[in-house]
């Protein structure tokens, strides 16, 4: 294999998350977020929307993006697939821990960088919800690694922004449905059944 071919294989491995440069030297850490959304829905309902693909029955669209590999007490190990263009798909493996109804925590196990920690924090705001995303990402290799982190973080945060927008839309849709449906006719609301709805 030529050096150019080896470099291409290495790059594809990094982009798709199959190869991680975890050197243990020259580590630099950068912040992810914050990203904040105000959601016109109760905190418990927003939490259920976030947790559905991990703890409930995922929709077909969710199954294409998220695969739960193992389940434990208040935690799962899940693979996440994200299209990154040119027919490439990044796959990361993360632990996801749930602290109802306050927070959902993510920790990277395998992916394009050696370290990522993230948190979705949910705060009650008079019956609505303040959803805040924060995190950190680390790479090795001093300036070279920091440059790679800038590339990864840009797409990573864009993906998170899309996920947050979907959570907001679905939570507000379910809440509006609950408000307009008589109690005796309600079925599949998030507090009774976190698998309801069509969150992407």
The 8 nearest C-alpha neighbors of each residue, nearest first, counted from 0:
[[1, 4, 5, 2, 3, 6, 8, 7],
 [0, 2, 4, 3, 5, 6, 7, 8],
 [3, 1, 5, 4, 6, 0, 7, 8],
 [4, 2, 6, 1, 5, 7, 0, 8],
 [5, 3, 7, 1, 6, 2, 0, 8],
 [4, 6, 2, 8, 3, 7, 9, 1],
 [5, 7, 9, 3, 4, 8, 2, 10],
 [8, 6, 4, 10, 9, 5, 11, 3],
 [9, 7, 5, 11, 6, 10, 12, 4],
 [8, 10, 12, 6, 7, 11, 5, 13],
 [11, 9, 7, 13, 12, 8, 6, 14],
 [12, 10, 14, 8, 13, 9, 15, 7],
 [11, 13, 18, 17, 9, 10, 15, 14],
 [14, 12, 18, 111, 10, 16, 11, 15],
 [13, 15, 11, 16, 12, 10, 111, 89],
 [14, 16, 89, 12, 13, 17, 88, 90],
 [17, 15, 110, 111, 13, 90, 18, 89],
 [18, 16, 12, 15, 13, 110, 19, 111],
 [17, 19, 12, 13, 16, 111, 20, 110],
 [18, 20, 111, 112, 21, 113, 110, 13],
 [21, 19, 22, 113, 112, 18, 139, 111],
 [20, 22, 113, 23, 19, 139, 112, 138],
 [23, 21, 24, 20, 139, 140, 25, 26],
 [22, 24, 21, 139, 26, 25, 140, 20],
 [25, 23, 22, 26, 139, 140, 141, 21],
 [24, 26, 141, 140, 139, 27, 23, 138],
 [27, 25, 139, 138, 24, 141, 140, 137],
 [26, 28, 137, 138, 139, 25, 141, 145],
 [29, 27, 137, 136, 135, 138, 26, 30],
 [28, 30, 136, 135, 137, 31, 27, 148],
 [31, 29, 135, 134, 136, 32, 28, 133],
 [30, 32, 134, 135, 133, 33, 29, 136],
 [33, 31, 133, 34, 132, 30, 134, 156],
 [32, 34, 133, 132, 31, 35, 131, 134],
 [33, 35, 32, 132, 131, 133, 36, 160],
 [36, 34, 131, 130, 132, 33, 37, 129],
 [37, 35, 130, 129, 38, 131, 34, 163],
 [36, 38, 129, 128, 130, 39, 35, 127],
 [39, 37, 128, 40, 167, 127, 36, 129],
 [38, 40, 127, 171, 128, 37, 41, 126],
 [39, 41, 127, 171, 38, 174, 170, 128],
 [42, 40, 127, 126, 44, 43, 128, 45],
 [41, 43, 45, 128, 44, 123, 46, 121],
 [44, 42, 46, 45, 41, 100, 47, 190],
 [43, 45, 47, 46, 42, 41, 189, 190],
 [46, 44, 42, 48, 47, 170, 43, 41],
 [45, 47, 43, 49, 44, 48, 100, 42],
 [48, 46, 50, 44, 193, 45, 49, 51],
 [47, 49, 45, 51, 46, 50, 166, 170],
 [50, 48, 46, 47, 51, 45, 166, 52],
 [49, 51, 47, 53, 48, 54, 52, 46],
 [50, 52, 55, 48, 54, 53, 193, 194],
 [53, 51, 57, 55, 50, 54, 56, 61],
 [54, 52, 51, 50, 55, 67, 75, 57],
 [55, 53, 51, 50, 52, 56, 193, 75],
 [56, 54, 51, 194, 52, 193, 53, 57],
 [55, 57, 194, 52, 51, 58, 54, 53],
 [58, 56, 52, 61, 62, 55, 51, 59],
 [57, 59, 61, 60, 62, 197, 56, 52],
 [58, 60, 62, 61, 63, 57, 199, 197],
 [59, 61, 63, 58, 62, 199, 64, 57],
 [62, 60, 58, 64, 63, 59, 199, 57],
 [63, 61, 59, 65, 64, 60, 57, 66],
 [62, 64, 60, 61, 65, 59, 80, 66],
 [63, 65, 80, 61, 62, 79, 81, 66],
 [66, 64, 79, 62, 78, 61, 63, 80],
 [67, 65, 78, 77, 62, 68, 79, 64],
 [66, 68, 77, 69, 76, 53, 78, 65],
 [67, 69, 77, 76, 66, 78, 70, 75],
 [70, 68, 76, 75, 67, 71, 77, 74],
 [71, 69, 75, 74, 76, 68, 72, 67],
 [70, 72, 74, 75, 73, 69, 76, 96],
 [71, 73, 74, 70, 75, 96, 97, 69],
 [74, 72, 97, 96, 71, 75, 98, 70],
 [73, 75, 96, 71, 72, 95, 97, 70],
 [76, 74, 70, 95, 69, 94, 71, 77],
 [75, 77, 94, 69, 68, 93, 67, 95],
 [76, 78, 67, 68, 66, 93, 92, 75],
 [77, 79, 92, 66, 91, 65, 67, 93],
 [78, 80, 65, 91, 90, 64, 92, 77],
 [79, 81, 90, 64, 89, 88, 65, 78],
 [80, 82, 89, 88, 83, 90, 79, 64],
 [81, 83, 88, 84, 87, 89, 80, 86],
 [84, 82, 87, 88, 81, 89, 85, 86],
 [85, 83, 86, 87, 82, 88, 81, 89],
 [86, 84, 87, 83, 82, 88, 11, 14],
 [85, 87, 84, 88, 82, 83, 89, 15],
 [88, 86, 85, 84, 83, 82, 89, 15],
 [87, 89, 82, 81, 83, 15, 80, 90],
 [90, 88, 15, 81, 16, 80, 82, 14],
 [91, 89, 80, 16, 79, 15, 88, 81],
 [90, 92, 110, 79, 109, 78, 16, 93],
 [93, 91, 78, 109, 108, 77, 107, 79],
 [94, 92, 107, 108, 106, 77, 76, 95],
 [93, 95, 76, 106, 105, 75, 77, 96],
 [94, 96, 105, 75, 74, 104, 93, 76],
 [97, 95, 74, 104, 103, 73, 94, 105],
 [98, 96, 103, 73, 99, 74, 102, 104],
 [99, 97, 102, 101, 100, 103, 96, 73],
 [100, 98, 101, 97, 102, 46, 43, 103],
 [99, 101, 43, 46, 98, 102, 42, 121],
 [102, 100, 121, 99, 98, 120, 122, 103],
 [103, 101, 120, 98, 119, 121, 100, 97],
 [102, 104, 97, 119, 96, 118, 98, 120],
 [105, 103, 118, 96, 95, 117, 119, 102],
 [104, 106, 95, 117, 94, 116, 118, 93],
 [107, 105, 116, 94, 93, 115, 108, 117],
 [106, 108, 93, 115, 109, 114, 92, 116],
 [107, 109, 93, 92, 106, 110, 94, 91],
 [110, 108, 92, 91, 107, 93, 16, 19],
 [109, 111, 16, 91, 112, 19, 17, 92],
 [110, 112, 16, 13, 19, 14, 18, 113],
 [113, 111, 110, 19, 138, 114, 20, 137],
 [114, 112, 21, 138, 19, 137, 20, 111],
 [115, 113, 137, 136, 112, 107, 116, 138],
 [116, 114, 136, 107, 135, 106, 137, 117],
 [117, 115, 106, 134, 135, 105, 107, 136],
 [118, 116, 134, 105, 133, 104, 106, 135],
 [117, 119, 104, 133, 132, 103, 120, 134],
 [118, 120, 132, 103, 102, 131, 104, 121],
 [121, 119, 102, 131, 130, 101, 118, 132],
 [120, 122, 130, 101, 129, 102, 128, 42],
 [123, 121, 129, 128, 124, 130, 120, 101],
 [122, 124, 128, 42, 127, 125, 126, 129],
 [125, 123, 127, 128, 126, 122, 129, 41],
 [124, 126, 127, 123, 128, 41, 122, 39],
 [127, 125, 41, 124, 123, 40, 128, 42],
 [126, 128, 40, 39, 124, 41, 125, 38],
 [129, 127, 123, 38, 42, 124, 122, 41],
 [128, 130, 37, 122, 121, 36, 38, 131],
 [131, 129, 121, 36, 35, 120, 128, 37],
 [130, 132, 35, 120, 34, 119, 129, 36],
 [131, 133, 119, 34, 33, 118, 32, 35],
 [134, 132, 33, 32, 118, 117, 31, 131],
 [135, 133, 117, 31, 116, 30, 118, 32],
 [134, 136, 30, 31, 116, 29, 115, 117],
 [135, 137, 115, 29, 28, 114, 30, 116],
 [138, 136, 28, 114, 27, 29, 115, 113],
 [139, 137, 144, 26, 27, 112, 113, 148],
 [140, 138, 26, 25, 144, 24, 141, 22],
 [139, 141, 144, 25, 143, 24, 26, 142],
 [140, 142, 25, 144, 143, 139, 26, 145],
 [143, 141, 145, 144, 146, 140, 25, 27],
 [144, 142, 146, 145, 141, 140, 147, 139],
 [143, 145, 140, 147, 139, 138, 146, 142],
 [144, 146, 142, 148, 147, 143, 141, 149],
 [147, 145, 149, 143, 144, 148, 142, 150],
 [146, 148, 144, 150, 149, 145, 151, 143],
 [149, 147, 145, 151, 146, 150, 152, 144],
 [148, 150, 146, 152, 147, 151, 153, 145],
 [151, 149, 147, 148, 153, 152, 146, 154],
 [150, 152, 148, 153, 149, 154, 155, 147],
 [153, 151, 155, 149, 154, 150, 148, 156],
 [152, 154, 155, 151, 150, 156, 149, 157],
 [153, 155, 157, 152, 156, 151, 158, 150],
 [156, 154, 152, 158, 157, 153, 151, 159],
 [155, 157, 159, 158, 154, 153, 152, 160],
 [156, 158, 154, 160, 159, 155, 153, 161],
 [159, 157, 161, 155, 156, 160, 154, 162],
 [158, 160, 156, 162, 161, 157, 163, 155],
 [161, 159, 157, 163, 158, 162, 156, 164],
 [160, 162, 164, 158, 159, 163, 165, 157],
 [161, 163, 159, 165, 160, 164, 166, 158],
 [164, 162, 166, 160, 165, 161, 159, 167],
 [163, 165, 167, 161, 162, 166, 168, 160],
 [164, 166, 162, 168, 163, 167, 169, 161],
 [167, 165, 163, 169, 164, 168, 170, 162],
 [168, 166, 164, 170, 165, 169, 38, 171],
 [167, 169, 165, 171, 166, 170, 172, 164],
 [168, 170, 172, 166, 171, 167, 198, 165],
 [171, 169, 173, 167, 172, 45, 168, 166],
 [170, 172, 174, 168, 173, 169, 40, 39],
 [171, 173, 169, 175, 170, 174, 168, 176],
 [174, 172, 176, 170, 175, 171, 169, 177],
 [173, 175, 171, 177, 176, 172, 40, 170],
 [174, 176, 178, 172, 177, 173, 171, 179],
 [177, 175, 173, 179, 174, 178, 180, 172],
 [176, 178, 174, 180, 175, 179, 173, 188],
 [179, 177, 175, 176, 180, 174, 181, 173],
 [178, 180, 176, 177, 175, 181, 174, 182],
 [179, 181, 177, 178, 176, 185, 182, 184],
 [182, 180, 184, 183, 185, 179, 178, 177],
 [183, 181, 185, 184, 180, 177, 186, 178],
 [182, 184, 181, 185, 180, 186, 177, 179],
 [185, 183, 181, 182, 180, 186, 177, 187],
 [186, 184, 182, 183, 180, 181, 187, 188],
 [185, 187, 188, 184, 191, 192, 183, 182],
 [186, 188, 195, 192, 189, 191, 185, 194],
 [189, 187, 191, 192, 190, 186, 195, 173],
 [188, 190, 193, 192, 191, 44, 47, 195],
 [191, 189, 188, 192, 44, 193, 43, 47],
 [192, 190, 189, 188, 187, 193, 186, 195],
 [191, 193, 189, 187, 194, 188, 190, 195],
 [194, 192, 189, 47, 51, 195, 55, 190],
 [195, 193, 56, 55, 192, 51, 57, 196],
 [196, 194, 187, 193, 192, 189, 188, 197],
 [197, 195, 198, 194, 169, 173, 187, 189],
 [196, 198, 199, 58, 195, 169, 60, 61],
 [199, 197, 169, 196, 165, 166, 48, 61],
 [198, 61, 60, 197, 165, 58, 162, 166]]
